[in-house]
Amino acid sequence: EVVDISDPAAPVIVGRATTRGQAADVGADGTRAYVVNGGHGENSGLQVVDVTDPAAPVTLGFVETPPYGDGLAVAGDLAYTVGLGDGGLHVIDVAGSGVVSVVAHIDTPPEARGIAAAGGLAYVGFGAFFGSGLLVADPSLPDPVLGSVQTWGVGHDVVVAGRKAYVA
């Protein structure tokens, strides 16, 4: 949903886009919104929505990813999604007028939940009973996993600021 917050005391829904699955995360760059759809099979993936006219959002493209998409980061012409289970990290080209395609898939530990992207790198928070942590990957490399560190709790979300990653 697109919400006008120009008057913070009275937010108003001004537009709505139908998603193919359960919307799990959203990002935006001004003229586009990017929605990770959780769920099963053909309903799970990344949906690119043109929000140039907030009252009439239009879906530009969709790419299917493994079920249970949970996290999203957008940096330039790339979107990064992670999913619970064995979904892994997907790097998706979102440049152009609506054709979206997966350009890289990186295996991650199960239960990947949080994702941040900065400087061409992806930072994935993960965790479950087997262990929790932060994985750092460079999708442009043949062996993309650069390193990881175990954290005390499940990596539900990740934010990168400067030379630090903050894992919730």
N, C-alpha and C positions, 0 to 999 in steps of 0.2 A: 504494500500500500504506500502511496505517496501522501505525506502529511505536510501541510503548510504550517510552519512554526514561526512565521513572521511576527505573530503575537503569541509569545510563550505562554501567556495566561489562558489562551483559547486556541489550542491546536485544532486544525480542521483537516479531515481526509479529503483530498482533492482528486485522487485518482487511484486506480487499482488495476493490477495485472494478474491474470490467472496463471498460476504456476502448475507445472506438470506433476509435481510431487509436493511433499511437505517442505515448505521453505525453512531451511535450517540456519542460513547465514546470508548476509547481503553486504555488498560494497557498491560504491558509486564514484563516478568521476566527473559529474556535472551534466553530461548528456546521456549517460548510460548507467543503468543499474545492473549489477551482476548478482544472480540469486543461485545459491547452492540448494538443490532439491534433494532431500533425503528420501528414503523409501526404497522400493524394490524395482529391479529391472529397468525398463524403459522410462520410468518416472524419476530415476536418480541421475543427477548430472548438473551441469551448469547452464543456466538460462541467461541470455543477454537481452536486456530490455532497453529500448530507446525511450527516454523520459524527457525528450526535448519539449513535448507538450505534456506537462504533468497530469493534466486531466484525462489524457488518452494515451497511456503507455502502450507501446507496441513491441511484441517479442521479435527480436531480430534473428536469433539463432539459439540452438540448444545442442549440447553434446552430452551423450550418455557416459557416465562413469559408474564404477561399481557401487553397490547399494550403500546406504547409510552415510551419504555425504554430510559432513559436520562442520568443516571450517573453510574459510575463504580469505585470500589476500590478493589484491590486485596491484601490480606495479608496471606502469607503462602499458605495453601491448600484451602483457601476459597475466593470466589469472592462475592462481595456485589453489588447488582444493585438496583436502584430506578427508578421509572417511574412517569410520569405525570398522571393526572387523579387519579384513585383509585388504581394504580399499587402497591403501597406500597414498602416495602423493601424485597428483596429476598436474602437469603444467600445460596450460591451454592458451593457444594463440587467439586473442580476442580482437586483433586489428581488423580493419576492413569494415564492410557494411553489414555483417551479420553471419558470415560463415565462420564457425568456430571449430577448432580441431585440437585434439590432444597432440602435443609435440613431444612430450616426455612422460614416462611413468617411472616412479621410483618406489621400490619396495620400502616400507617402513615397518617398524614393530606394530603389532596389532593395537587397536584402540588409539589411532592417531586422531587427535581432537583439535588442537590449536595450530595455527599457521601464521607466520609473518614472512614478508619478503622484503629484502633490502640489499642493494648492491649486487644484484644478480644471484643472490643466495636465498635459499628457503630454510626457514627455521620451524621445525615441526615439534609440537608438544605431544607427548603420548603417555599412556599409562594404563595399567590394570594390575591384576594380581602378580604377574610375572616380573614387573618392574615398571618404573616410570622415568621419564627424562625428556631431554631435548636433543633432537637430531639436526645436524647442519648438513645441507646438501647443495651442490652446485649442479643444476640440471644440464649445463652445457658440457659436462665432462662424461667420458665413457663410464667411469666408475664414480658416480655422483656423490656418494656419501663421504663427506669430509671428516666427520667426527660426531661424537655424541657424549652426553654426560648424564649420569643418573641423578634424578632429583628426588626429593623426599616424598612428594605427592604427585598425583596425576597431572600431566601437562594439559590442562583444559584450554588455556589460551596463552599466546605468546605475543609480546610487543618488542620491537627492536628500536633502540634509541642510541645513536652513536655507536660505540663499541660494546654495548651491553645488550643482552637479551633478558627480558623479564618474563618469567614463567609463572603462571597462576595455577 
